[in-house]
């Protein structure tokens, strides 16, 4: 167990190390010091309460085509609920290392839910400067509450309340995205599994890093989900790829960040873009984010929607189950 404790990023940070262990140092071409992000770029910020409805559909659709990413306000999720969600996650990561290890996952044994430090190793065996807690929130048939933190005691109640709000919100966003494709509003949700869509919570914890210019919290990637809805704390770090450069995303209170994921890109036959993004870390401050992934059940077959295809618009993506897609993505195999 001592070896396992030693590799937790938070545990390393708490020791007050001054040098970055070699396995966290990114290749020269990936280091933030050599790939600086553009500051001050305005990313799309969309009010879900705006009228007329057609204008909202166009704004969501345009942002999904041009960016694959947008912030939403007037979303109906109360600031007090978001605050409680954040407090519960912060309390968990404030527990003793011994207490957190009770929830340790074992990806090598296909036990992905729980407390962990790395989901996928890249070919260079470089690690990301992040610890996380991952578990399903829906559908009820696949939720194992024994894997959820029992401490703080508020965790289950606040997370279940947040799950209801996220499902309401993602249903609304999927409907708007469907309308943006000139389809009935329930088309995307239905093709993604309807009531069986899986909702996954991943709390990311990026402790202070002694050499943030050499490390990454999360390496560049697109999400394999359909949608990701993320709320960060007030420490910036998210960067998105736009027009050949990294763009720093500013923290805007009371907004939620929405990422278009791979499954929406495939279903829309490339009209909507899955956003390439990464996270950088901070020397003095802890950054945290609460990412909720909406994914199809593994057996769901995902491919370009037939309604969007014709002679001028052939399929750009192959059709396969989400389980097959996930296997290929995790193992870096061609899709």
BELWO-V618019 format. One record per residue. N is the residue number from 1. SS is DSSP state (hx for helix, st for strand, lp for the rest). PHI is phi in radians with two decimals (999 if undefined). D_LAST is the distance of its C-alpha to the last C-alpha in Angstrom with 2 decimals. Layout:
n/ss/phi/d_last
N/SS/PHI/D_LAST
N/SS/PHI/D_LAST
This chain:
n/ss/phi/d_last
1/lp/999/37.62
2/hx/-1.07/39.06
3/hx/-1.07/36.16
4/hx/-1.11/33.76
5/hx/-1.05/35.97
6/hx/-1.14/35.99
7/lp/-1.57/32.28
8/lp/-1.16/32.32
9/hx/-1.13/32.04
10/hx/-1.06/34.73
11/hx/-1.13/37.03
12/hx/-1.05/36.64
13/hx/-1.10/37.47
14/hx/-1.19/40.47
15/lp/-1.28/41.91
16/lp/1.29/42.31
17/lp/-1.10/40.59
18/lp/-1.80/41.18
19/lp/-1.96/38.64
20/lp/-1.47/34.91
21/lp/-0.96/33.76
22/hx/-1.00/31.81
23/hx/-1.31/28.56
24/hx/-1.74/28.38
25/lp/-1.43/29.04
26/lp/-1.29/26.00
27/lp/-0.97/25.57
28/hx/-0.89/27.90
29/hx/-1.27/25.34
30/hx/-1.79/24.00
31/lp/-1.20/27.46
32/hx/-0.95/28.71
33/hx/-1.14/31.91
34/hx/-1.84/30.08
35/lp/-2.36/27.64
36/lp/-1.11/30.12
37/lp/-1.48/29.18
38/st/-1.34/31.14
39/lp/-1.74/33.60
40/lp/1.42/35.24
41/lp/-1.41/32.53
42/lp/-1.48/32.79
43/lp/-1.50/29.59
44/lp/-1.08/29.75
45/st/-2.11/32.04
46/st/-2.10/32.34
47/st/-1.54/35.11
48/lp/-1.32/34.12
49/lp/-1.71/37.81
50/lp/-1.26/38.19
51/lp/-2.19/39.61
52/lp/-1.29/39.28
53/hx/-1.01/36.14
54/hx/-1.03/34.72
55/hx/-1.17/34.96
56/hx/-1.15/32.91
57/hx/-0.99/30.16
58/hx/-1.13/30.12
59/hx/-1.17/30.14
60/hx/-1.12/27.20
61/hx/-1.13/25.23
62/hx/-1.08/26.20
63/hx/-1.10/25.29
64/hx/-1.27/21.81
65/hx/-1.36/21.27
66/hx/-1.55/22.97
67/lp/-2.01/22.27
68/lp/1.31/19.80
69/st/-2.84/22.57
70/st/-2.81/26.18
71/st/-1.79/29.09
72/st/-2.08/31.02
73/st/-2.19/34.72
74/lp/0.92/37.09
75/lp/-1.64/34.43
76/lp/1.50/37.00
77/lp/-1.52/35.95
78/lp/-1.18/39.24
79/hx/-0.98/39.59
80/hx/-1.19/41.53
81/hx/-1.16/38.67
82/hx/-1.04/36.23
83/hx/-1.08/38.97
84/hx/-1.19/39.35
85/hx/-1.07/35.63
86/hx/-1.10/35.76
87/hx/-1.07/39.00
88/hx/-1.12/37.69
89/hx/-1.15/34.73
90/hx/-1.11/37.07
91/hx/-1.11/39.54
92/hx/-1.05/37.05
93/hx/-1.26/36.11
94/lp/-1.51/39.86
95/lp/-1.21/40.59
96/lp/-1.09/41.57
97/hx/-1.04/38.93
98/hx/-1.05/40.30
99/hx/-1.17/39.87
100/hx/-1.11/36.25
101/hx/-1.14/35.42
102/lp/-1.07/36.47
103/lp/-1.87/33.15
104/st/-1.05/30.99
105/lp/-1.54/27.60
106/st/-2.45/26.23
107/hx/-0.96/22.45
108/hx/-1.14/23.03
109/hx/-1.90/24.46
110/lp/1.10/21.79
111/st/-1.80/24.39
112/lp/-1.53/22.53
113/lp/-1.37/25.21
114/st/2.11/28.19
115/st/-1.54/29.29
116/st/-2.68/27.17
117/lp/-2.24/26.57
118/lp/-2.71/23.01
119/lp/-1.55/19.81
120/lp/-2.41/17.52
121/lp/-1.63/18.98
122/lp/-1.43/17.46
123/lp/-1.11/18.00
124/lp/-1.52/21.49
125/lp/1.07/22.49
126/lp/-1.44/23.58
127/lp/-1.85/24.34
128/lp/-1.69/24.48
129/lp/-1.49/27.95
130/lp/-2.79/27.47
131/st/-1.90/28.46
132/st/-2.62/27.16
133/st/-2.26/27.92
134/st/-2.23/25.21
135/st/-2.82/25.94
136/st/-1.36/25.29
137/st/-1.97/27.73
138/st/-2.84/26.87
139/lp/-1.31/27.04
140/hx/-0.94/30.33
141/hx/-1.14/29.39
142/hx/-1.94/26.78
143/lp/-1.53/28.87
144/lp/-2.03/30.73
145/hx/-1.16/33.50
146/hx/-1.14/34.60
147/hx/-1.49/31.68
148/lp/-1.25/32.78
149/lp/-1.02/35.33
150/lp/-1.51/38.86
151/lp/-2.32/40.22
152/lp/-1.26/40.88
153/lp/-1.07/42.27
154/lp/-1.34/41.19
155/hx/-1.01/37.45
156/hx/-1.12/36.81
157/hx/-1.07/38.91
158/hx/-1.23/37.56
159/hx/-1.23/33.90
160/hx/-1.15/34.40
161/hx/-1.14/36.13
162/hx/-1.14/33.35
163/hx/-1.00/30.75
164/hx/-1.05/32.77
165/hx/-1.19/32.85
166/hx/-1.14/29.13
167/hx/-1.11/28.41
168/hx/-1.00/31.01
169/hx/-1.20/29.57
170/hx/-1.21/25.89
171/hx/-1.05/27.11
172/hx/-1.15/29.05
173/hx/-1.16/26.24
174/hx/-1.10/23.87
175/hx/-1.13/26.84
176/hx/-1.12/27.43
177/hx/-1.14/23.82
178/hx/-1.10/24.07
179/hx/-1.09/27.38
180/hx/-1.16/25.96
181/lp/-1.67/23.79
182/lp/1.08/27.08
183/lp/-2.07/26.12
184/lp/-1.00/28.15
185/lp/-1.17/27.87
186/lp/-1.63/26.57
187/hx/-1.12/23.54
188/hx/-1.12/20.81
189/hx/-1.04/22.49
190/hx/-1.09/22.80
191/hx/-1.19/19.18
192/lp/-1.56/18.26
193/lp/2.10/20.76
194/hx/1.02/24.14
195/hx/-1.18/26.50
196/hx/-1.62/23.99
197/lp/-0.93/21.74
198/st/-1.60/21.65
199/st/-2.02/23.31
200/st/-2.02/22.90
201/st/-1.76/25.35
202/st/-2.31/24.71
203/st/-1.61/27.84
204/st/-1.76/27.27
205/st/-2.18/30.36
206/st/-1.92/30.64
207/lp/-1.22/34.12
208/lp/-0.95/36.15
209/lp/-2.09/34.84
210/lp/-1.13/37.40
211/lp/-2.36/35.36
212/lp/-1.10/32.96
213/lp/-1.26/32.59
214/lp/-1.87/30.82
215/lp/-2.07/28.55
216/lp/-2.28/25.82
217/lp/-1.23/25.82
218/st/-2.44/22.07
219/st/-1.27/19.94
220/st/-1.00/17.92
221/st/-2.86/14.89
222/lp/-1.82/13.64
223/lp/-1.42/14.25
224/lp/-1.38/11.76
225/lp/-1.23/14.79
226/lp/-1.47/16.00
227/st/-2.33/19.05
228/st/-2.18/20.68
229/st/-2.01/24.46
230/st/-2.18/26.05
231/st/-2.18/29.70
232/st/-1.76/30.83
233/lp/-1.41/34.23
234/lp/-1.53/36.25
235/lp/-1.68/34.98
236/lp/-1.12/32.53
237/lp/3.08/29.41
238/st/-1.26/26.38
239/st/-2.31/25.13
240/st/-2.06/22.65
241/st/-1.57/21.25
242/st/-2.58/23.02
243/lp/0.94/24.02
244/lp/1.39/23.17
245/st/-2.61/25.00
246/st/-1.42/25.10
247/st/-2.07/27.22
248/st/-1.35/29.19
249/lp/-1.67/29.35
250/lp/-1.27/32.94
251/lp/-1.40/34.02
252/lp/-2.13/35.58
253/lp/-0.97/37.41
254/lp/1.17/36.75
255/lp/-1.86/33.44
256/st/-1.98/30.06
257/st/-1.67/26.88
258/st/-2.03/24.05
259/st/-1.85/20.45
260/st/-1.30/18.02
261/lp/-1.80/14.80
262/hx/-1.02/11.15
263/hx/-1.20/12.09
264/hx/-1.23/14.95
265/hx/-1.05/13.13
266/hx/-1.14/10.92
267/hx/-1.04/14.19
268/lp/-1.48/16.20
269/lp/0.98/14.02
270/lp/1.59/14.24
271/lp/-1.15/17.95
272/lp/-1.64/17.76
273/lp/-1.84/16.14
274/lp/-1.31/14.58
275/lp/-1.45/17.10
276/lp/-1.35/16.66
277/st/-2.60/19.57
278/st/-2.60/21.48
279/st/-2.20/24.79
280/lp/-1.81/27.80
281/lp/-2.09/30.77
282/lp/-2.16/34.54
283/lp/-1.33/37.43
284/lp/-1.83/39.87
285/lp/-2.03/38.10
286/lp/-1.49/35.70
287/st/-1.77/32.81
288/st/-2.35/31.32
289/st/-2.52/28.79
290/st/-2.03/28.09
291/st/-1.76/24.50
292/st/-1.96/23.86
293/st/-1.78/20.31
294/st/-1.83/20.03
295/st/-2.24/17.15
296/lp/-1.28/16.83
297/lp/-1.01/18.04
298/lp/-0.97/15.61
299/lp/-1.42/16.43
300/lp/-1.18/15.89
301/st/-1.57/13.72
302/st/-2.06/12.01
303/lp/-2.78/11.44
304/lp/-0.98/13.49
305/lp/-1.12/17.13
306/hx/-0.97/19.07
307/hx/-1.10/21.98
308/hx/-1.73/20.29
309/lp/-1.85/19.45
310/lp/-2.76/22.00
311/lp/-1.08/22.72
312/lp/-1.39/22.71
313/lp/-2.24/19.52
314/lp/-1.26/16.91
315/lp/-1.13/13.53
316/lp/-1.70/11.21
317/lp/-2.32/8.13
318/lp/-1.39/7.29
319/lp/-1.82/9.34
320/st/-2.80/9.04
321/st/-1.22/11.28
322/hx/-1.12/11.16
323/hx/-1.04/11.99
324/hx/-1.17/8.93
325/hx/-1.03/6.81
326/hx/-1.10/9.56
327/hx/-1.02/9.68
328/hx/-1.16/6.37
329/hx/-1.16/7.51
330/hx/-1.10/11.00
331/lp/-1.67/10.61
332/lp/0.95/8.79
333/lp/-1.74/6.39
334/lp/-1.07/3.80
335/lp/-1.49/0.00
